[in-house]
Amino acid sequence: MQVKYFLIFIALSLYTLFPGIWSGQATTPPYPQRIISLGPINTENVFLLGAGDRLIANTSYCVRPEAAKKKEKIGSVMQVTIEKIIGLHPDLVLATGLTQKLQLRQLQAAGIKVVQFDQPTSFSDICEQFLKLGKLLGLKDRSEQIIADAKRNIAKVQKLTSMLPGKKVFLQVGAEPLFSSVPTSFTNDFIVLAGGINIARKQQSGITNYEKVIAADPDVIIIAMMGSESGIAAKEQKKWLSMSVISAAKQKRVFVINPDLICSPSPATFVETLTVIASLIPPELLDQISPDK
C-alpha cells in the first residue's frame, strides 16, 4: 500500500513539473534555446554568459570569440537575410542599434521575439545591457558575477593610473572623415578610466580634422579602426609619426590596437581593452596592470 501511494506521489510531482508528459505535447523551455545575434557585442555577450551552444547564427562581423566564426552567417550588421533567419526558426533574435527598422518589423511580423540593444554610451550601459541579457537567458547570477569581476578589475586599474599625471589622448576610430572618441561614446571611458584626458572631451560630434588634433597636441595617439587589415591603420600611424610638431610623434607614442576590442565590448573585453589602453597611456604601469582571471 505504501508503494502505491509513493508511486501516486511521484506521478503527481511529474505532472506538476512536466504537464506535457500526459498530453503528448512538448513543453516549451523557459528560456531561449535558439538564438540569433545581429551584432558582435551581442555575440560576445552570449558566449561570455556560457550560452554559446544556444547561438545558432550570427553576422559576418562576429569574430570574437573564435567559436563565433563557426556559426551560421545571416549577413552583415547593416544588412541581414530575413528569409534565412526565419528559416532557422529562432526563439530569440538579438538586434543592435544598426539593425534596420524594416527588418525588425519583418521579423516581428513573422512571430519571432526580437530584443534590441542600442550602442552603449558608457561602461555603465554595457553592464546594464549585459544584465538584461543575462535575465533573458536565465543566467542572471552569472551576469552579475561577471559584472562584479569587471568592476573590481577597473578599480584596480584606476588605483594605479591615479598615481600619475594625466596624459592628453587622441583615440582615433575613423579616417575618412577623421573620427575621434567623444564623451557620448563608451570609448571615452577607456581614456578616462585609464587616467587619460580626451582631447575631444568638449566635442559633441566625433568628426574632427588634423588641424584640431595638432592644435590639441596629444601626448598619446591610439588608432583603433575597422578595416585595419587593409592597412589603413598602419598608414594613419605613419602619417601621425611624420608630424614632428605633435608630442605623441616626438615621443613615438602612436599606437595601433585591435579594433575588435574597441568596437564590441562585453564587460570582460572592456576590461581587456582598458588594460591595453592603460598600459599605453602611462607606460610606467605596463608590468603592474593585469586583470584578474
N, C-alpha and C positions, 0 to 999 in steps of 0.2 A: 504494500500500500504506500509506504514511504517513497519507494522508487517511482510509483505512478505520479504522486504529487510533485516529485522532483522534476520529472520529465515535463509535466504541465508548466512548471515554473520556468524551465529552460525555453519552452516553446513560446510562452508569453513574452519573455525577455527578447527573444529573437525577433518576434513580430514588432515589438516596440522599436527596436534598433533598425530593423530591415523589413519594413512592411511590404516591399516589393517581392519578397520571397514567396508569399502566399498568392499574390495576384499574378505572378509570372511576368511582372513588369520590372524593368531595370530601374534601380534608384539612381537619382542624379547626384553626383559627387557634390559636396557642399562648397567646394572651391574650384575655380577654373583649372582644367587639366589640358586644354588645347589652346595655347596662347600664341598669338602672332604679334610681333613687335614691329612698329613702323619707324623706329629710330634707334641710334646707337645707345643713348642714355638708358632707354627702357630695356634694351637687350642686356646691357651690363648689369643693371639692377636686378633683373630676373635671375641671372646667373649668380650674382652676389648673394641673393637670398637662398641659393641652393635649389632653385626650381628650374634649372636649365633643361632638365628632362621633359618639362611640360611645354617648352618652347618648340613649336613645330615649324616656324618660319620667321624670317626677318628680312631686312633690306641688304643690298649690296654694300652699304656703308657700315654695316655691323660686323666689325672685325675683332672686337675685344669682348670676352677672352678668345683664345684660339678656337675653342669649340664653336663659337658663334659663326665662324666662317663656313662650317659644315652644314649649317641649317639651310632648309629650302629658302630660296630667294623669291620675293614677290615684287621686286622693283627697287627704286631708289627712295630716298627720304622724301623727295618732292613729287614723285610720280609712282604710284603702285598699280598693280593689275588687280582690279576689283574682282573679276571673274575667277582668278586664281585663288584669291583669298576666300571667296565664298565656297569654292570647290574643296578647300581644305577643311571645311566645317569647324572653324574655331569656336570656342565658347567665350573667348575674350580677345579683343584687339586693342593693343596699347598704341594710341596715336600720339603725335607730337604737335607742337605749335606750327610746324611746317606742313602738316597734312592738309590737303585741300578740302575746303568745306563741302564741295560737291561730293567728294569721295566719302567723307564722313557720313553724309546723308544717305548715300547709296548703301553703305554697309549697315546703317541702322534700319533702312527700309527692308533689308534682307533678313532682319530679325537678329542681327549679330550685336552682342553687347560691346560697346566701344567706350573706352575711358581715355580721355585726352590729357596729356601732361604738357603744359607750355614750357618754353625755355626758362629755366630757373634764373633768377636775378641775383641770387646770393647763396652762400653756403647754407643758410637757414632754409631757403627754398628747396635746396637739394635734399635736405633732411626731411622736410615736410612731405615732399613727393615720395621719397623712399618709404616713409612710414605708411603713407596711403597705400602704396603698392603692397607692402607687407600685409596690411589688413585685408586687401583684396584677395591675396593668395593664401590667407590663413597662416601667415608667418609673422605676425605682429611682434612676438617676443624676439625672434631673430633680428628683425629690422631694428628694434630698439637697442639691442646689444651692439650691433654694428655701428649705429649712430653714436652710442656712448664711447665706443673704442675710438672712433674718428675724432670726436671732440677731445678726448684725452690726449691724442697724438698732436692735435692742433695746439692745445695748450702748451705742450712740451716745446713745439717749435717757437711759439710766441715768447715763452720764457727766455729762450736763447737769443732770439733776434732783438728783444727789448733791451739787451745789454749793449747794443751797438748803435751808432748814429744812423739815421735813415738815409738811404740812397735813392736818388731820383731814377725812376724806371720807366722805360717805354716798352710796353708789351704790344708787339705788332701781330695782328691776327688777319691782316689782308694787305694786298699790294696794289691792286688796281680797282678802286682807288686805295690809297694808303689808309689803313684802318687800325685804330688803337682800341685798347680796353678802356671802358668808361665806367663810372660809378653805378650805372644801371645794369651792369653785367656782372655775373658771378666771377668773371675773370679778374675783376678789380679786387676781389677778396684774396686772390693769390698774392697780389702785390702787397696789400695792406697787412695781411696776416704774416707775411714773410718779412715784415719790417721795412718795406719799401715805401716810396712816395710816388704815386701815379702822376706822371706829368700831364695826363689828360683828365685829372680829377675834377676839373671845372667844366668839362665839355658834356653836353647832352648827347651829341652825336659822335659816333666813333670815327667818322670821316675826318681826316686831317691831311697835312701835306709835309713835305720835307723841311720847308722853311720853319714851320711851327716847331717841329722836333728839334731842329738845330738851335733855335732860339731858346728852347727849354733846357738844352744841354744835359741830356740824361747821363747818369753815371753808368747805367747798365741798359742794354737793349736786348730784349728776348723776342725771338721770332718763332711764332707757332702758327703756321698757316696750312690749311688744307691744300693739297697739291704739291707738297714738299717733295714728293717722289719724282716730280718732273724737273726739279732743280730750281724752282722759283725761290725757295727759302735761301738756298746757297747763294743765289745771285743777289738777293737782298742783303745778306750778310756781308758779301764782298763790297757792295755799294756803301754800306754804313762804315765799314772799316776804312774805306778810302777817304772819308770825311774827317780829316785830322783835327778839325776845329771842335769836334764833339769829344767830351771827356771819355765816353764809352769807347770811342775809336782809339784815343790816345793810350788807354789802359788795356786795350784788346779785350774789352768786356762786352762783346757782341756774340750772342749765343743762339743756336737753333735747337729747339726741342720738339719732341714728337707731338704733332697737332692732335692726335687722337686723345692724348692725355688732357689737353686743354678743352677740347670740344665735347667730350662725353663723360662728365664727371659723376660717378657714383660717390657716396660718402667715402668709400675706400680709395678710389682713384683720385679723389680730391686731395686726400692726404698725401698720396704718392706724388701728385703734381706739385703740391705745396712744398714737399720735401725737396724736390728737384729745384724749384724756383728759389727757395730759401737758401740753398747752397750756392746759387749763382749770384744772388744779391750781396750777401756778406760771405765771401769765400772762406773767411776765417773759421766759419762754423761747419764746413763741409764734413769733417770727421765726426762731429757731435750730433748731427741731425740724422736720425734714422727712426722710422716709425716702428712701433711695437708690432710684432707679428701675432 
